[in-house]
Amino acid sequence: MTTWVDNHCHLQMSGSDADYLLHRAVAAGVEWIVCPGVDAESSERARDLAARHPGRILWSAGLHPHDASRWPDERDRIADLAGEAAAVGEIGLDFYRNLSPRQPQLIAFREQIELALELGKPAVVHTRDSFADTYEIVEALGAGPSTVLHCWTGGRRWTKRFRELGVTFSFAGPITFAGGDTVRLAATEVPIDRAMVETDTPYLTPPPDRHLPNEPANVVRIGEALAEAWAMPADEVARLTTATAARVYGRG
């Protein structure tokens, strides 16, 4: 059976029963998943969920840019959790919604990248309308090889630039969308050993179920869309992306 890894799945934040969704994922061929936190509390819930499913779930701890203003209050707790976790994340910059002002976002992002480097762990990075600033910080800190660009939606030009930093690209629902040509073209610029797939559960459900909450079983559809972009059999994409996930998250 072809097996996949959903390397970004907020299973602990889904409105559905997490154990049931995990069972469905395993039945669909998902070998294991990564549950990122978006703040200290959700990171703790991801840790607890992973403890119930050893081998099936890894977790990460970080503060999402939407809540970057809380970084001074969350810093110590996030740092302690990150020491136990498989990665630091979900962190990054979001200048589309700007739910936190830019300066707190930049500070929280830089300090969490530094934390990931200090711990020798990957950094799971959200970047929306912020490619230039994300690039500048990752480059300045030499963090490219430890950076995962989650739900990558950049075009070919930004993909080529980030590629030179040694980052890993993770593709989510947008690669399956009718309007996803930019993402599909960008995928052709990504080295086959530096790509992963994800659902970003419960968000970004692939068609034809856009109206439903996402779930990790749907990572198979993401992988099939990447396979089409690469003109490669889906089982080979499953093998490649699973190997990359194992290497990135220390399971290889």
C-alpha positions as a Markdown table, in Angstrom:
| # | Residue | x | y | z |
|---|---|---|---|---|
| 1 | Met | 0.0 | 0.0 | 0.0 |
| 2 | Thr | 1.3 | 3.5 | -0.9 |
| 3 | Thr | 1.9 | 5.5 | 2.3 |
| 4 | Trp | 2.0 | 9.2 | 2.9 |
| 5 | Val | 3.0 | 11.7 | 5.6 |
| 6 | Asp | 0.8 | 14.7 | 6.4 |
| 7 | Asn | 3.5 | 17.0 | 7.7 |
| 8 | His | 1.2 | 19.9 | 8.8 |
| 9 | Cys | -2.1 | 19.0 | 10.4 |
| 10 | His | -3.7 | 20.9 | 13.3 |
| 11 | Leu | -5.5 | 17.8 | 14.4 |
| 12 | Gln | -5.8 | 19.1 | 17.9 |
| 13 | Met | -7.7 | 22.1 | 16.6 |
| 14 | Ser | -10.2 | 20.2 | 14.5 |
| 15 | Gly | -13.9 | 20.2 | 15.6 |
| 16 | Ser | -14.1 | 16.5 | 14.8 |
| 17 | Asp | -12.9 | 13.6 | 17.0 |
| 18 | Ala | -9.1 | 13.5 | 16.5 |
| 19 | Asp | -8.9 | 9.7 | 17.1 |
| 20 | Tyr | -11.5 | 9.1 | 14.5 |
| 21 | Leu | -9.8 | 11.3 | 11.9 |
| 22 | Leu | -6.5 | 9.6 | 12.6 |
| 23 | His | -8.1 | 6.2 | 12.0 |
| 24 | Arg | -9.5 | 7.5 | 8.7 |
| 25 | Ala | -6.1 | 8.8 | 7.8 |
| 26 | Val | -4.3 | 5.5 | 8.5 |
| 27 | Ala | -7.0 | 3.7 | 6.4 |
| 28 | Ala | -6.2 | 6.1 | 3.5 |
| 29 | Gly | -2.5 | 5.3 | 3.7 |
| 30 | Val | -1.2 | 8.1 | 5.9 |
| 31 | Glu | 1.7 | 6.6 | 7.9 |
| 32 | Trp | 2.2 | 9.5 | 10.3 |
| 33 | Ile | 1.4 | 13.2 | 10.8 |
| 34 | Val | 2.8 | 16.3 | 12.3 |
| 35 | Cys | 0.6 | 18.5 | 14.5 |
| 36 | Pro | 1.9 | 22.0 | 14.9 |
| 37 | Gly | 0.9 | 24.4 | 17.7 |
| 38 | Val | 0.0 | 28.0 | 17.1 |
| 39 | Asp | 0.5 | 29.1 | 20.7 |
| 40 | Ala | 1.5 | 27.5 | 23.9 |
| 41 | Glu | -1.9 | 26.1 | 24.7 |
| 42 | Ser | -2.4 | 24.5 | 21.3 |
| 43 | Ser | 1.2 | 23.2 | 21.4 |
| 44 | Glu | 0.4 | 21.5 | 24.7 |
| 45 | Arg | -2.7 | 19.9 | 23.2 |
| 46 | Ala | -0.6 | 18.7 | 20.3 |
| 47 | Arg | 1.9 | 17.2 | 22.7 |
| 48 | Asp | -0.9 | 15.4 | 24.6 |
| 49 | Leu | -2.4 | 14.0 | 21.4 |
| 50 | Ala | 1.0 | 12.8 | 20.2 |
| 51 | Ala | 1.5 | 11.0 | 23.6 |
| 52 | Arg | -1.7 | 9.1 | 22.9 |
| 53 | His | -0.5 | 8.0 | 19.5 |
| 54 | Pro | 3.3 | 7.3 | 19.7 |
| 55 | Gly | 4.7 | 6.7 | 16.2 |
| 56 | Arg | 1.7 | 8.1 | 14.5 |
| 57 | Ile | 1.9 | 11.7 | 15.6 |
| 58 | Leu | 4.8 | 14.1 | 16.0 |
| 59 | Trp | 4.1 | 17.6 | 17.3 |
| 60 | Ser | 5.7 | 21.1 | 17.2 |
| 61 | Ala | 5.5 | 24.2 | 19.3 |
| 62 | Gly | 5.4 | 27.8 | 18.3 |
| 63 | Leu | 3.6 | 31.1 | 18.2 |
| 64 | His | 1.7 | 31.9 | 15.0 |
| 65 | Pro | 2.2 | 35.4 | 13.5 |
| 66 | His | -1.5 | 36.2 | 14.1 |
| 67 | Asp | -0.7 | 36.2 | 17.9 |
| 68 | Ala | 2.8 | 37.6 | 17.7 |
| 69 | Ser | 1.9 | 40.4 | 20.0 |
| 70 | Arg | 1.7 | 37.8 | 22.8 |
| 71 | Trp | 5.3 | 36.7 | 22.2 |
| 72 | Pro | 6.7 | 38.4 | 25.4 |
| 73 | Asp | 4.2 | 36.5 | 27.5 |
| 74 | Glu | 4.5 | 33.2 | 25.6 |
| 75 | Arg | 8.2 | 33.1 | 25.0 |
| 76 | Asp | 9.3 | 31.0 | 28.0 |
| 77 | Arg | 6.5 | 28.5 | 27.7 |
| 78 | Ile | 7.1 | 28.1 | 23.9 |
| 79 | Ala | 10.8 | 27.6 | 24.5 |
| 80 | Asp | 10.3 | 24.9 | 27.1 |
| 81 | Leu | 7.8 | 23.1 | 24.8 |
| 82 | Ala | 10.0 | 23.4 | 21.8 |
| 83 | Gly | 12.8 | 21.6 | 23.7 |
| 84 | Glu | 10.5 | 18.5 | 23.8 |
| 85 | Ala | 8.9 | 18.9 | 20.3 |
| 86 | Ala | 10.0 | 17.7 | 16.9 |
| 87 | Ala | 10.1 | 21.2 | 15.5 |
| 88 | Val | 9.5 | 24.9 | 16.2 |
| 89 | Gly | 6.3 | 26.1 | 14.6 |
| 90 | Glu | 3.9 | 27.2 | 13.4 |
| 91 | Ile | 5.8 | 30.5 | 13.2 |
| 92 | Gly | 6.2 | 33.2 | 10.5 |
| 93 | Leu | 4.9 | 36.4 | 9.1 |
| 94 | Asp | 1.4 | 37.3 | 7.8 |
| 95 | Phe | 1.1 | 40.7 | 6.3 |
| 96 | Tyr | -2.2 | 39.8 | 4.6 |
| 97 | Arg | -4.4 | 39.7 | 7.8 |
| 98 | Asn | -2.0 | 41.7 | 10.0 |
| 99 | Leu | -3.7 | 40.5 | 13.1 |
| 100 | Ser | -0.6 | 41.5 | 15.0 |
| 101 | Pro | 1.4 | 44.6 | 14.0 |
| 102 | Arg | 4.4 | 44.0 | 11.8 |
| 103 | Gln | 7.1 | 44.8 | 14.3 |
| 104 | Pro | 6.0 | 42.2 | 16.9 |
| 105 | Gln | 5.6 | 39.7 | 14.1 |
| 106 | Leu | 9.2 | 40.3 | 12.9 |
| 107 | Ile | 10.6 | 40.1 | 16.5 |
| 108 | Ala | 8.7 | 36.9 | 17.3 |
| 109 | Phe | 9.6 | 35.3 | 14.0 |
| 110 | Arg | 13.3 | 36.1 | 14.3 |
| 111 | Glu | 13.5 | 34.9 | 17.9 |
| 112 | Gln | 11.7 | 31.7 | 17.1 |
| 113 | Ile | 14.0 | 31.0 | 14.1 |
| 114 | Glu | 16.9 | 31.6 | 16.5 |
| 115 | Leu | 15.3 | 29.2 | 19.0 |
| 116 | Ala | 15.0 | 26.5 | 16.3 |
| 117 | Leu | 18.7 | 26.9 | 15.3 |
| 118 | Glu | 19.7 | 26.8 | 19.0 |
| 119 | Leu | 17.8 | 23.5 | 19.4 |
| 120 | Gly | 18.9 | 22.1 | 16.1 |
| 121 | Lys | 15.3 | 21.6 | 15.0 |
| 122 | Pro | 13.3 | 22.5 | 11.9 |
| 123 | Ala | 11.3 | 25.7 | 11.8 |
| 124 | Val | 7.8 | 25.4 | 10.3 |
| 125 | Val | 7.2 | 28.8 | 8.7 |
| 126 | His | 3.9 | 30.5 | 7.6 |
| 127 | Thr | 4.5 | 33.3 | 5.1 |
| 128 | Arg | 1.6 | 35.3 | 3.5 |
| 129 | Asp | 2.2 | 38.6 | 1.7 |
| 130 | Ser | 5.6 | 38.5 | 3.4 |
| 131 | Phe | 8.0 | 36.7 | 1.1 |
| 132 | Ala | 10.6 | 39.4 | 1.1 |
| 133 | Asp | 10.8 | 39.8 | 4.9 |
| 134 | Thr | 10.7 | 36.0 | 5.4 |
| 135 | Tyr | 13.5 | 35.6 | 2.9 |
| 136 | Glu | 15.6 | 38.3 | 4.5 |
| 137 | Ile | 15.4 | 36.8 | 8.0 |
| 138 | Val | 15.9 | 33.2 | 6.9 |
| 139 | Glu | 18.9 | 34.3 | 4.8 |
| 140 | Ala | 20.4 | 36.5 | 7.5 |
| 141 | Leu | 20.3 | 33.8 | 10.1 |
| 142 | Gly | 21.5 | 31.0 | 7.7 |
| 143 | Ala | 18.4 | 29.1 | 8.5 |
| 144 | Gly | 17.5 | 27.9 | 5.0 |
| 145 | Pro | 18.3 | 24.2 | 5.5 |
| 146 | Ser | 16.2 | 24.0 | 8.7 |
| 147 | Thr | 13.2 | 25.9 | 7.3 |
| 148 | Val | 10.0 | 24.4 | 6.1 |
| 149 | Leu | 7.8 | 26.8 | 4.1 |
| 150 | His | 4.4 | 25.4 | 5.0 |
| 151 | Cys | 1.5 | 25.7 | 2.6 |
| 152 | Trp | 3.8 | 27.2 | -0.1 |
| 153 | Thr | 2.0 | 29.5 | -2.5 |
| 154 | Gly | 4.8 | 31.5 | -4.0 |
| 155 | Gly | 5.3 | 31.7 | -7.7 |
| 156 | Arg | 8.3 | 30.5 | -9.7 |
| 157 | Arg | 10.5 | 33.5 | -9.0 |
| 158 | Trp | 10.2 | 33.3 | -5.2 |
| 159 | Thr | 10.4 | 29.5 | -5.4 |
| 160 | Lys | 13.8 | 29.8 | -7.1 |
| 161 | Arg | 15.1 | 32.4 | -4.6 |
| 162 | Phe | 14.1 | 30.3 | -1.6 |
| 163 | Arg | 15.3 | 27.2 | -3.3 |
| 164 | Glu | 18.8 | 28.6 | -3.2 |
| 165 | Leu | 18.6 | 29.0 | 0.6 |
| 166 | Gly | 18.1 | 25.2 | 0.9 |
| 167 | Val | 14.6 | 25.4 | 2.3 |
| 168 | Thr | 12.0 | 22.6 | 2.1 |
| 169 | Phe | 8.7 | 23.4 | 0.5 |
| 170 | Ser | 5.4 | 21.9 | 1.7 |
| 171 | Phe | 2.4 | 21.9 | -0.6 |
| 172 | Ala | -1.2 | 22.0 | 0.7 |
| 173 | Gly | -4.7 | 22.4 | -0.7 |
| 174 | Pro | -4.0 | 25.3 | -3.1 |
| 175 | Ile | -2.1 | 23.0 | -5.4 |
| 176 | Thr | -5.4 | 21.2 | -6.0 |
| 177 | Phe | -7.6 | 24.4 | -6.5 |
| 178 | Ala | -8.9 | 25.4 | -9.9 |
| 179 | Gly | -7.0 | 28.7 | -9.5 |
| 180 | Gly | -3.8 | 27.0 | -8.4 |
| 181 | Asp | -1.8 | 27.3 | -11.6 |
| 182 | Thr | 0.8 | 29.5 | -9.9 |
| 183 | Val | 1.4 | 26.9 | -7.2 |
| 184 | Arg | 1.5 | 24.0 | -9.7 |
| 185 | Leu | 4.1 | 25.9 | -11.8 |
| 186 | Ala | 6.1 | 26.7 | -8.7 |
| 187 | Ala | 6.2 | 23.0 | -7.9 |
| 188 | Thr | 8.1 | 22.3 | -11.0 |
| 189 | Glu | 11.0 | 24.5 | -9.6 |
| 190 | Val | 11.2 | 22.5 | -6.4 |
| 191 | Pro | 13.9 | 19.8 | -6.0 |
| 192 | Ile | 12.2 | 16.4 | -5.7 |
| 193 | Asp | 14.1 | 15.7 | -2.4 |
| 194 | Arg | 12.9 | 19.0 | -0.8 |
| 195 | Ala | 9.1 | 18.8 | -1.1 |
| 196 | Met | 6.5 | 17.6 | 1.3 |
| 197 | Val | 2.7 | 17.4 | 1.4 |
| 198 | Glu | 0.2 | 18.5 | 4.0 |
| 199 | Thr | -3.4 | 19.2 | 4.6 |
| 200 | Asp | -3.3 | 22.1 | 7.1 |
| 201 | Thr | -6.3 | 20.5 | 8.7 |
| 202 | Pro | -9.0 | 21.8 | 9.3 |
| 203 | Tyr | -8.3 | 24.4 | 6.6 |
| 204 | Leu | -7.9 | 24.4 | 2.8 |
| 205 | Thr | -9.9 | 21.3 | 2.0 |
| 206 | Pro | -9.2 | 20.1 | -1.6 |
| 207 | Pro | -12.1 | 19.8 | -4.1 |
| 208 | Pro | -14.7 | 18.5 | -4.4 |
| 209 | Asp | -15.1 | 19.0 | -0.6 |
| 210 | Arg | -14.2 | 22.6 | -0.2 |
| 211 | His | -17.3 | 23.2 | 2.0 |
| 212 | Leu | -16.1 | 20.6 | 4.5 |
| 213 | Pro | -13.4 | 20.8 | 7.2 |
| 214 | Asn | -10.2 | 19.3 | 6.0 |
| 215 | Glu | -8.7 | 16.1 | 7.5 |
| 216 | Pro | -5.4 | 14.3 | 7.2 |
| 217 | Ala | -6.8 | 11.5 | 4.9 |
| 218 | Asn | -7.0 | 14.2 | 2.2 |
| 219 | Val | -3.2 | 14.5 | 2.0 |
| 220 | Val | -3.5 | 11.8 | -0.6 |
| 221 | Arg | -5.2 | 14.3 | -2.9 |
| 222 | Ile | -2.5 | 16.8 | -2.3 |
| 223 | Gly | 0.1 | 14.2 | -3.2 |
| 224 | Glu | -1.7 | 13.3 | -6.4 |
| 225 | Ala | -1.8 | 16.9 | -7.5 |
| 226 | Leu | 1.9 | 17.2 | -6.9 |
| 227 | Ala | 2.4 | 14.0 | -8.8 |
| 228 | Glu | 0.5 | 15.6 | -11.7 |
| 229 | Ala | 2.6 | 18.7 | -11.6 |
| 230 | Trp | 5.8 | 16.7 | -11.6 |
| 231 | Ala | 4.5 | 14.2 | -14.3 |
| 232 | Met | 5.4 | 11.4 | -12.0 |
| 233 | Pro | 3.5 | 8.4 | -10.6 |
| 234 | Ala | 1.8 | 9.1 | -7.3 |
| 235 | Asp | 3.4 | 6.3 | -5.5 |
| 236 | Glu | 6.9 | 7.7 | -6.3 |
| 237 | Val | 5.8 | 11.1 | -5.0 |
| 238 | Ala | 4.6 | 9.4 | -1.8 |
| 239 | Arg | 8.0 | 7.7 | -1.4 |
| 240 | Leu | 9.9 | 10.9 | -2.0 |
| 241 | Thr | 7.8 | 13.2 | 0.2 |
| 242 | Thr | 7.8 | 10.6 | 3.0 |
| 243 | Ala | 11.5 | 10.2 | 2.9 |
| 244 | Thr | 11.9 | 14.0 | 3.0 |
| 245 | Ala | 9.5 | 14.3 | 6.0 |
| 246 | Ala | 11.4 | 11.5 | 7.8 |
| 247 | Arg | 14.7 | 13.4 | 7.2 |
| 248 | Val | 13.3 | 16.8 | 8.2 |
| 249 | Tyr | 11.7 | 15.7 | 11.4 |
| 250 | Gly | 14.4 | 13.3 | 12.5 |
| 251 | Arg | 12.8 | 10.0 | 11.7 |
| 252 | Gly | 15.2 | 9.1 | 8.8 |
